[in-house]
Amino acid sequence: MSGPYVLYGRPGTGSAPVEAALFMSGLEHRIVDVPKETGSAQHRELLKLNPMGQVPVLILPDGTVMTESAAMLIHLGEHDTGLAPLPLDARRPAWLRAMTFLATNLYNDFLNYYYSERYCGEGGNAGAVKAAAAERIERGWKVFDGIYADAATGGTGILELYAATLVDWNKDIGAFARNFPALAQMAARTARHPDVAGIWQRHGFRALP
Ligand SMILES: N[C@@H](CCC(=O)N[C@@H](CS)C(=O)NCC(=O)O)C(=O)O
């Protein structure tokens, strides 16, 4: 079985870096936009593919279904396109560390922040969960600042697409730019990249100050 990649996504979500990685890799693909509200045909389709009901979901040309944004991006980075260090490249461990840090810390902390009512149980204190998530996000960016400095190659690749997406999820983008100028510059450079600019616009990502 062979067909185009099919990406289930939604503007502004973790499907953005996967979409950009597919485009920059020159891989034939089709996008299925899944509305946030449950009940649509696309949402029912999504639930069959990912019982978590979350985007992104990527269907590979051989029909393999992938969930988990970091797994998709790491997989796409294994194509020889210069968007990521290939396996056994000496830069790969630092790159993998940065990718995994984003997925397991910051992505997750943003979920706690934006879906705080899910993480406190019924009648729980969603405000406290949100406040704790905001603290973890701040600390996560501080740590990531150093991790990214070790992993950066100066180009715009898959790591930058992933990190720049998460940068956009910051509530106060101006404060972020003041606190983390190097990361803000990386995100701004990514947003300006000719292969990325149109996709970022479609996802509604904000321009950095
Ligand atoms: N660990 C997953 C998380 C995916 C995720 O949380 N996606 C969000 C959008 S960024 C979503 O679909 N949220 C809707 C929901 O959870 O109901 C990944 O990295 O792909």
The ligand as a MOL file (V3000), in Angstrom:
LIG
                    3D

  0  0  0     0  0            999 V3000
M  V30 BEGIN CTAB
M  V30 COUNTS 20 19 0 0 0
M  V30 BEGIN ATOM
M  V30 1 N 1.2880 13.8050 23.3750 0
M  V30 2 C 0.5070 14.2470 22.2600 0
M  V30 3 C -0.3930 15.3930 22.7000 0
M  V30 4 C -1.3430 15.8240 21.6060 0
M  V30 5 C -2.3040 16.9020 22.0810 0
M  V30 6 O -2.4680 17.1200 23.2890 0
M  V30 7 N -2.9590 17.5560 21.1300 0
M  V30 8 C -3.8830 18.6450 21.4510 0
M  V30 9 C -3.7010 19.7880 20.4830 0
M  V30 10 S -2.0960 20.4990 20.6200 0
M  V30 11 C -5.3020 18.1390 21.2920 0
M  V30 12 O -5.6420 17.4800 20.3330 0
M  V30 13 N -6.1490 18.4790 22.2630 0
M  V30 14 C -7.5440 18.1770 22.2210 0
M  V30 15 C -7.9380 17.3220 23.3680 0
M  V30 16 O -7.0850 16.8320 24.1140 0
M  V30 17 O -9.1430 17.1370 23.5120 0
M  V30 18 C 1.4210 14.6600 21.1100 0
M  V30 19 O 2.5280 15.1080 21.3560 0
M  V30 20 O 1.0270 14.4940 19.9350 0
M  V30 END ATOM
M  V30 BEGIN BOND
M  V30 1 1 1 2
M  V30 2 1 2 3
M  V30 3 1 2 18
M  V30 4 1 3 4
M  V30 5 1 4 5
M  V30 6 2 5 6
M  V30 7 1 5 7
M  V30 8 1 7 8
M  V30 9 1 8 9
M  V30 10 1 8 11
M  V30 11 1 9 10
M  V30 12 2 11 12
M  V30 13 1 11 13
M  V30 14 1 13 14
M  V30 15 1 14 15
M  V30 16 2 15 16
M  V30 17 1 15 17
M  V30 18 2 18 19
M  V30 19 1 18 20
M  V30 END BOND
M  V30 END CTAB
M  END
